[in-house]
Amino acid sequence: MADAIYISGGTLVGDGKLTAASLLVSDGTIEAVDDDASLKKRCAGRTVQYIDATGCYVLPGVIDSHVHFRDGGDGSNAAGSFESESRAAAAGGVTTVIDMPNTTPPTTSLEALQAKEEAAARHSLVNTRFMLGATKDNIDQLLKIPPDRYAAIKVFLGSSTGNLLLDDAKQLDRLFAEAGKVIVAHCEDEAIVRANLALMKAEFGGTAEEKASLHPKIRTREACYVSTYKAIERARKYNTRLHIAHLSTATELSLLSNQGVGEKRVTAEVTPNHLWFDDRDYEQYGNKIKCNPAIKTADDRVALWAGLYDGLIDTIATDHAPHPLEAKERRYFDAPSGIPSIQHSLPMMLDVVFSPTAAAANVVAEWLPLIVEKMCHNPALIFGLERRGFLREGYHADITIVRPNVENVVRREDLHYRCGWSPLEGMTFHSRVEKTIVGGKVVYDNLES
């Protein structure tokens, strides 16, 4: 067995730039970042595994800070497990995930957290951290758990899959005042959503017009803005570190700052799905793109891209949320919300660089470091993931090697999700993950898949 991995010939991406350099990995960490001549001297007398990255970009492993692997600890959920979804993550260049608490059982106690930690340690191919869920009944218990045991506290200000809705003002005030960790908020105003839902069911329930296109008419721009505004106001009142999950509207951007992540207390996330689809796509994809908050207009989608570029949005995370296909094929009101997406989130984002149109514009030097900042650097900084998210000496050897300018067709037979489907099937992206390395171990190799 090799005692080191030597990655040469590629272009390293990180810290805002592209660099022609090589990496030497040993004992699960990046031992050195240097030129070939220097690293070859270090390799003398050692057993080394050589990886030729010529023509490729070498990235820090993607950190997906918002996933629903659906595994409550026993792997029995038909939608997904740590084993299946981590394989999909590795195939997508993702080396670290933060799993959400709305599982069965919900991750709302230290005991439930420990069960998931133990299951992930046995079955996950990637680094796995967890959020604890806040409820109206567990705030006392939650605040007693040592903050270093979990990545963040998840608060559902609007109900979603595995309902953990917290809408008690006094409990929210206490949580925001005393939390020793960043709070991640799902922001949709519950009263607005319920009123809209009642109206839509009265008008369209059981008719031919009951379609997924109703979704943004129920989970509206107003519902998102009102909830996000209230969350940010509460965070400012208590000086809370707040992270807004899955932004979906242009109006919410007006509430955010474009300071660096180290300078602001309120940060924000967008998903590749809200950047890729808009409400015109419901006609083709139906419930397959039904998610909470809803995918909205083309104008919202364009504004989210601008917010990403301008620094108003700090992270890109998938909200990977698989469901069995038969469940998604029910009538709109009965179909669950959520989209499986972790296996192709990086190629989706890299198409802004490597699609034929983007390639003609030559935006690699501008956009590729930006994508790495949002998918690797910033998640590590916001969630306190020490020595991850960067290609730096002494950091964990979590590395993704991407080949650009190749056709990458999404085929159902290549999907690793337990649910076995994706709304992206048949689409062609223009980059491909070649290898994914977690802690110095190759966990995905395109040549062997």
C-alpha positions as CSV (number, residue, x, y, z in Angstrom):
1,M,0.0,0.0,0.0
2,A,1.3,3.5,-0.9
3,D,2.2,5.7,2.0
4,A,1.6,8.9,-0.1
5,I,-0.5,10.2,-3.0
6,Y,1.2,12.5,-5.5
7,I,-1.2,14.5,-7.7
8,S,0.5,16.3,-10.5
9,G,-0.2,18.0,-13.8
10,G,-3.4,19.7,-12.8
11,T,-4.5,23.3,-12.1
12,L,-5.3,23.9,-8.4
13,V,-8.3,26.1,-7.6
14,G,-8.7,28.0,-4.4
15,D,-8.0,31.1,-2.4
16,G,-9.4,33.2,-5.3
17,K,-7.0,32.0,-8.0
18,L,-5.8,29.2,-10.4
19,T,-2.4,27.8,-9.7
20,A,-0.3,25.3,-11.7
21,A,1.1,23.1,-8.8
22,S,1.1,19.6,-7.5
23,L,0.0,18.1,-4.2
24,L,1.6,15.5,-1.9
25,V,-0.8,13.7,0.4
26,S,0.2,11.5,3.4
27,D,-1.5,10.4,6.6
28,G,-4.8,11.8,5.4
29,T,-3.5,15.3,5.1
30,I,-2.0,17.6,2.4
31,E,1.7,17.3,3.2
32,A,2.9,19.8,0.6
33,V,1.7,22.1,-2.2
34,D,4.6,22.8,-4.5
35,D,6.2,22.4,-8.0
36,D,7.0,18.9,-9.3
37,A,10.8,19.2,-8.8
38,S,10.4,19.9,-5.1
39,L,7.7,17.2,-4.5
40,K,9.7,14.6,-6.3
41,K,12.5,15.0,-3.8
42,R,10.1,14.4,-1.0
43,C,8.9,11.2,-2.7
44,A,12.4,9.7,-2.7
45,G,12.4,6.3,-1.0
46,R,8.6,6.3,-0.4
47,T,5.9,4.1,-1.9
48,V,3.8,6.6,-3.8
49,Q,0.5,6.4,-5.7
50,Y,0.7,8.8,-8.7
51,I,-2.4,10.5,-10.0
52,D,-2.0,12.3,-13.3
53,A,-4.3,15.3,-13.3
54,T,-3.1,16.7,-16.6
55,G,-5.9,18.7,-18.2
56,C,-7.9,18.7,-15.0
57,Y,-8.8,21.1,-12.3
58,V,-8.0,20.1,-8.7
59,L,-10.5,21.5,-6.2
60,P,-11.0,21.2,-2.5
61,G,-13.6,18.6,-1.9
62,V,-17.1,20.1,-2.1
63,I,-18.8,20.7,1.3
64,D,-22.5,20.3,0.9
65,S,-23.9,21.9,4.1
66,H,-27.6,21.0,3.4
67,V,-28.5,17.4,2.7
68,H,-31.3,15.1,3.7
69,F,-29.8,11.6,3.5
70,R,-33.1,10.3,5.2
71,D,-31.2,7.9,7.4
72,G,-32.3,8.0,11.1
73,G,-29.7,5.5,12.0
74,D,-31.0,2.1,10.8
75,G,-30.7,2.7,7.0
76,S,-34.3,1.5,6.4
77,N,-35.8,4.6,4.7
78,A,-36.9,3.8,1.2
79,A,-35.7,7.3,0.0
80,G,-32.0,7.0,1.1
81,S,-29.4,5.9,3.5
82,F,-25.9,7.0,4.5
83,E,-24.5,4.3,2.3
84,S,-26.4,5.1,-0.9
85,E,-26.4,8.9,-0.7
86,S,-22.8,9.1,0.3
87,R,-21.9,7.1,-2.8
88,A,-23.8,9.6,-4.8
89,A,-22.1,12.5,-3.0
90,A,-18.6,11.0,-3.7
91,A,-19.5,10.5,-7.4
92,G,-20.4,14.2,-7.4
93,G,-17.1,15.4,-5.9
94,V,-18.6,16.0,-2.5
95,T,-16.4,15.1,0.4
96,T,-18.3,16.5,3.4
97,V,-22.0,16.8,4.1
98,I,-24.1,18.3,6.9
99,D,-27.2,16.2,7.3
100,M,-30.6,17.7,8.4
101,P,-32.6,16.7,11.5
102,N,-36.0,15.9,9.9
103,T,-35.4,12.1,9.8
104,T,-37.2,9.2,11.5
105,P,-36.6,9.6,14.4
106,P,-35.8,13.3,14.2
107,T,-32.4,14.5,15.4
108,T,-33.7,16.6,18.3
109,S,-31.8,15.0,21.1
110,L,-28.3,13.8,22.0
111,E,-29.4,10.2,21.8
112,A,-30.7,10.6,18.3
113,L,-27.6,12.5,17.2
114,Q,-25.4,9.7,18.6
115,A,-27.3,7.0,16.7
116,K,-26.9,8.9,13.4
117,E,-23.2,9.5,14.1
118,E,-22.6,5.8,14.7
119,A,-24.5,4.8,11.6
120,A,-22.6,7.3,9.4
121,A,-19.3,6.2,10.8
122,R,-20.1,2.6,9.6
123,H,-21.6,3.4,6.3
124,S,-20.8,6.9,4.9
125,L,-18.0,7.3,2.3
126,V,-17.8,11.0,3.0
127,N,-17.3,13.1,6.1
128,T,-20.7,13.5,7.8
129,R,-21.7,16.2,10.3
130,F,-25.2,16.9,11.6
131,M,-27.6,19.6,12.5
132,L,-29.8,19.4,15.5
133,G,-33.5,20.3,15.1
134,A,-35.2,22.8,17.3
135,T,-38.8,22.2,18.4
136,K,-41.1,23.9,20.8
137,D,-40.4,21.1,23.3
138,N,-36.7,20.6,23.2
139,I,-35.1,24.0,23.7
140,D,-33.9,23.3,27.3
141,Q,-32.4,20.0,26.2
142,L,-30.9,21.4,23.0
143,L,-29.1,24.3,24.8
144,K,-27.4,21.8,27.1
145,I,-25.7,19.8,24.3
146,P,-22.1,20.8,23.8
147,P,-21.9,22.9,20.7
148,D,-18.8,21.0,19.4
149,R,-21.0,17.9,19.0
150,Y,-23.0,19.3,16.1
151,A,-22.6,21.6,13.1
152,A,-25.6,23.9,13.6
153,I,-29.2,24.2,14.8
154,K,-31.9,23.9,12.2
155,V,-35.1,25.9,12.7
156,F,-38.1,25.3,10.4
157,L,-40.0,28.6,10.4
158,G,-42.2,27.0,7.8
159,S,-43.4,23.4,7.8
160,S,-41.7,21.0,5.4
161,T,-41.0,17.3,5.1
162,G,-40.9,15.6,8.5
163,N,-42.6,18.6,10.1
164,L,-40.4,20.2,12.8
165,L,-42.2,23.6,12.6
166,L,-41.1,26.0,15.4
167,D,-43.4,29.1,15.5
168,D,-43.5,29.9,19.2
169,A,-42.2,33.4,19.6
170,K,-40.9,33.0,23.1
171,Q,-39.1,29.8,22.3
172,L,-37.5,31.4,19.2
173,D,-36.4,34.4,21.3
174,R,-34.7,32.2,23.8
175,L,-33.0,30.1,21.1
176,F,-31.7,33.1,19.2
177,A,-30.5,34.7,22.5
178,E,-28.7,31.6,23.9
179,A,-27.6,29.5,20.9
180,G,-23.9,28.7,21.0
181,K,-23.9,27.7,17.4
182,V,-25.0,29.1,14.0
183,I,-28.8,28.8,13.5
184,V,-29.9,27.7,10.0
185,A,-33.4,28.8,9.1
186,H,-35.9,27.5,6.6
187,C,-37.8,30.7,6.0
188,E,-41.4,30.5,4.8
189,D,-44.2,32.2,6.7
190,E,-46.5,29.4,7.9
191,A,-49.7,31.5,8.1
192,I,-49.3,32.8,4.5
193,V,-48.6,29.3,3.2
194,R,-51.5,27.7,5.0
195,A,-53.9,30.4,3.7
196,N,-52.7,30.0,0.2
197,L,-52.9,26.2,0.4
198,A,-56.5,26.4,1.5
199,L,-57.4,28.7,-1.4
200,M,-55.7,26.5,-4.0
201,K,-57.2,23.3,-2.6
202,A,-60.7,24.8,-2.7
203,E,-60.2,25.9,-6.3
204,F,-58.1,23.2,-7.9
205,G,-58.2,20.1,-5.6
206,G,-59.1,17.0,-7.5
207,T,-59.3,18.8,-10.9
208,A,-57.2,18.5,-14.0
209,E,-55.7,21.9,-13.1
210,E,-54.1,20.4,-9.9
211,K,-50.5,20.6,-11.1
212,A,-47.1,21.4,-9.6
213,S,-47.3,24.8,-11.2
214,L,-49.5,25.7,-8.2
215,H,-46.5,25.3,-5.8
216,P,-45.1,28.9,-6.2
217,K,-48.6,30.2,-5.8
218,I,-48.8,28.6,-2.4
219,R,-45.2,29.0,-1.2
220,T,-45.0,32.5,-2.5
221,R,-42.4,35.2,-2.7
222,E,-44.3,37.0,0.1
223,A,-44.1,34.0,2.4
224,C,-40.4,33.8,1.9
225,Y,-39.7,37.5,2.3
226,V,-41.8,37.9,5.4
227,S,-40.2,34.9,7.2
228,T,-36.7,35.9,6.2
229,Y,-37.2,39.4,7.3
230,K,-38.5,38.3,10.7
231,A,-35.6,35.9,11.1
232,I,-33.0,38.5,10.3
233,E,-34.6,41.0,12.6
234,R,-34.6,38.5,15.5
235,A,-30.9,37.7,14.7
236,R,-30.0,41.4,14.8
237,K,-31.8,41.8,18.1
238,Y,-29.9,39.0,19.8
239,N,-26.7,39.2,17.7
240,T,-27.2,35.7,16.6
241,R,-25.2,33.9,13.9
242,L,-27.9,33.1,11.3
243,H,-27.7,31.3,8.0
244,I,-30.7,31.6,5.6
245,A,-31.3,28.3,3.8
246,H,-32.2,27.9,0.1
247,L,-33.0,31.5,-1.0
248,S,-35.6,31.5,-3.8
249,T,-36.5,35.1,-4.4
250,A,-35.0,38.3,-5.6
251,T,-36.8,40.3,-2.9
252,E,-34.9,38.4,-0.1
253,L,-31.6,39.6,-1.5
254,S,-32.4,43.2,-0.3
255,L,-32.1,41.9,3.3
256,L,-28.6,40.7,2.9
257,S,-25.0,42.1,3.0
258,N,-22.1,41.5,0.6
259,Q,-19.5,41.7,3.3
260,G,-17.1,38.8,3.6
261,V,-18.3,35.8,5.6
262,G,-15.9,36.6,8.4
263,E,-17.5,40.1,8.8
264,K,-21.2,39.4,8.9
265,R,-23.5,37.6,11.3
266,V,-26.2,36.7,8.7
267,T,-25.2,34.6,5.8
268,A,-27.2,32.9,3.0
269,E,-27.4,29.8,0.8
270,V,-28.8,29.0,-2.6
271,T,-29.3,25.6,-4.2
272,P,-28.3,24.6,-7.8
273,N,-31.9,23.8,-8.4
274,H,-33.1,27.4,-7.7
275,L,-30.3,28.6,-10.0
276,W,-31.1,26.1,-12.8
277,F,-34.9,25.8,-13.0
278,D,-37.7,28.4,-13.0
279,D,-41.5,28.2,-13.0
280,R,-41.7,27.6,-16.7
281,D,-40.2,24.2,-16.0
282,Y,-43.1,22.9,-14.0
283,E,-44.9,22.0,-17.2
284,Q,-42.2,19.6,-18.2
285,Y,-40.9,18.2,-14.9
286,G,-44.0,18.5,-12.7
287,N,-43.6,17.2,-9.1
288,K,-40.0,16.2,-9.9
289,I,-39.0,19.8,-9.2
290,K,-41.5,20.4,-6.4
291,C,-39.4,21.5,-3.4
292,N,-39.7,23.9,-0.4
293,P,-39.3,26.7,-0.9
294,A,-40.8,26.6,-4.4
295,I,-38.8,27.3,-7.5
296,K,-40.0,30.6,-8.7
297,T,-39.7,32.9,-11.7
298,A,-37.0,33.4,-14.3
299,D,-36.4,36.9,-12.9
300,D,-35.9,35.4,-9.4
301,R,-33.4,32.9,-10.9
302,V,-31.4,35.6,-12.6
303,A,-31.4,37.7,-9.4
304,L,-30.1,34.7,-7.5
305,W,-27.2,34.4,-9.9
306,A,-26.4,38.1,-9.5
307,G,-26.6,37.7,-5.7
308,L,-24.1,34.9,-5.9
309,Y,-21.7,36.9,-7.9
310,D,-22.1,40.1,-5.8
311,G,-21.5,38.3,-2.5
312,L,-25.0,38.6,-1.1
313,I,-25.2,34.8,-1.2
314,D,-22.4,33.0,0.6
315,T,-22.8,29.2,0.0
316,I,-24.2,26.8,-2.6
317,A,-25.8,23.7,-1.1
318,T,-28.1,21.2,-2.6
319,D,-30.9,20.6,-0.1
320,H,-30.5,17.1,-1.5
321,A,-33.9,15.5,-0.7
322,P,-34.7,12.1,-2.3
323,H,-38.1,10.5,-2.4
324,P,-39.3,7.3,-4.1
325,L,-40.4,8.0,-7.6
326,E,-43.9,6.6,-7.0
327,A,-44.4,9.2,-4.2
328,K,-43.4,12.0,-6.6
329,E,-45.8,10.7,-9.2
330,R,-48.9,11.3,-7.0
331,R,-51.2,14.2,-7.6
332,Y,-49.7,17.5,-6.7
333,F,-51.2,18.0,-3.3
334,D,-50.2,14.5,-2.2
335,A,-46.7,14.4,-3.6
336,P,-43.8,15.2,-1.2
337,S,-41.4,18.1,-1.7
338,G,-37.7,17.5,-2.4
339,I,-35.2,16.9,-5.2
340,P,-32.3,14.4,-5.3
341,S,-29.4,16.4,-6.6
342,I,-26.1,15.8,-4.9
343,Q,-24.5,13.7,-7.6
344,H,-24.6,16.4,-10.2
345,S,-24.5,19.7,-8.2
346,L,-20.9,20.4,-9.1
347,P,-21.3,19.7,-12.8
348,M,-24.5,21.9,-12.7
349,M,-22.6,24.8,-11.3
350,L,-19.5,24.2,-13.5
351,D,-21.6,24.6,-16.6
352,V,-21.5,28.4,-16.0
353,V,-17.8,27.9,-16.8
354,F,-17.6,25.0,-19.2
355,S,-20.8,25.0,-21.3
356,P,-20.1,25.9,-24.9
357,T,-21.5,29.4,-24.4
358,A,-19.5,30.0,-21.3
359,A,-16.3,28.5,-22.8
360,A,-16.6,31.0,-25.7
361,A,-16.7,33.8,-23.1
362,N,-13.6,32.5,-21.3
363,V,-14.8,33.1,-17.8
364,V,-12.8,30.3,-16.1
365,A,-10.5,32.5,-14.1
366,E,-13.5,34.6,-12.9
367,W,-16.1,32.0,-12.1
368,L,-14.2,28.9,-11.1
369,P,-12.6,30.3,-8.0
370,L,-16.0,31.9,-7.1
371,I,-17.7,28.5,-7.3
372,V,-15.0,27.0,-5.1
373,E,-15.4,29.8,-2.6
374,K,-19.2,29.2,-2.4
375,M,-19.0,25.3,-2.4
376,C,-15.8,24.7,-0.4
377,H,-14.3,27.7,1.4
378,N,-17.3,29.4,2.8
379,P,-19.2,26.4,4.1
380,A,-16.0,25.4,6.1
381,L,-15.7,28.9,7.5
382,I,-19.4,29.3,8.4
383,F,-19.8,25.9,10.0
384,G,-16.4,25.8,11.7
385,L,-15.1,22.7,9.8
386,E,-11.5,22.9,10.8
387,R,-8.8,22.2,8.2
388,R,-11.3,21.6,5.5
389,G,-12.5,23.4,2.4
390,F,-9.0,24.6,1.1
391,L,-6.0,23.1,-0.7
392,R,-3.5,24.1,2.0
393,E,-0.6,22.3,3.7
394,G,-1.8,20.6,6.9
395,Y,-5.4,20.5,5.8
396,H,-7.4,17.3,5.5
397,A,-6.8,15.7,2.1
398,D,-10.4,16.1,0.8
399,I,-9.8,16.6,-2.9
400,T,-11.9,16.6,-6.1
401,I,-10.4,16.2,-9.6
402,V,-12.6,17.6,-12.4
403,R,-12.1,17.2,-16.1
404,P,-13.5,20.1,-18.1
405,N,-14.9,20.3,-21.6
406,V,-16.3,16.7,-21.8
407,E,-19.9,15.7,-22.4
408,N,-21.4,14.2,-19.2
409,V,-24.9,12.9,-19.9
410,V,-27.1,12.1,-16.9
411,R,-28.4,8.6,-17.2
412,R,-30.7,6.8,-14.8
413,E,-28.4,3.7,-14.8
414,D,-25.5,5.8,-13.5
415,L,-27.4,7.3,-10.5
416,H,-26.3,6.2,-7.1
417,Y,-29.4,7.4,-5.2
418,R,-31.5,4.8,-3.5
419,C,-34.6,6.5,-5.0
420,G,-33.1,5.8,-8.5
421,W,-34.3,9.0,-10.4
422,S,-33.3,12.6,-11.1
423,P,-35.0,15.5,-12.9
424,L,-31.7,16.0,-14.7
425,E,-32.0,12.7,-16.6
426,G,-31.1,13.2,-20.2
427,M,-29.3,16.5,-19.6
428,T,-25.7,17.0,-20.8
429,F,-23.2,18.8,-18.6
430,H,-19.7,19.8,-19.8
431,S,-17.4,18.6,-17.0
432,R,-17.0,15.4,-15.1
433,V,-15.7,14.4,-11.7
434,E,-12.7,12.0,-12.3
435,K,-11.7,11.3,-8.7
436,T,-12.9,12.1,-5.2
437,I,-10.5,11.8,-2.3
438,V,-11.6,11.8,1.3
439,G,-9.0,12.0,4.1
440,G,-6.3,10.8,1.7
441,K,-8.4,7.8,0.4
442,V,-9.8,7.6,-3.1
443,V,-13.5,7.0,-2.6
444,Y,-14.6,7.6,-6.2
445,D,-12.8,6.9,-9.5
446,N,-14.6,7.5,-12.7
447,L,-12.4,5.0,-14.5
448,E,-13.6,2.3,-12.1
449,S,-17.3,3.3,-11.8
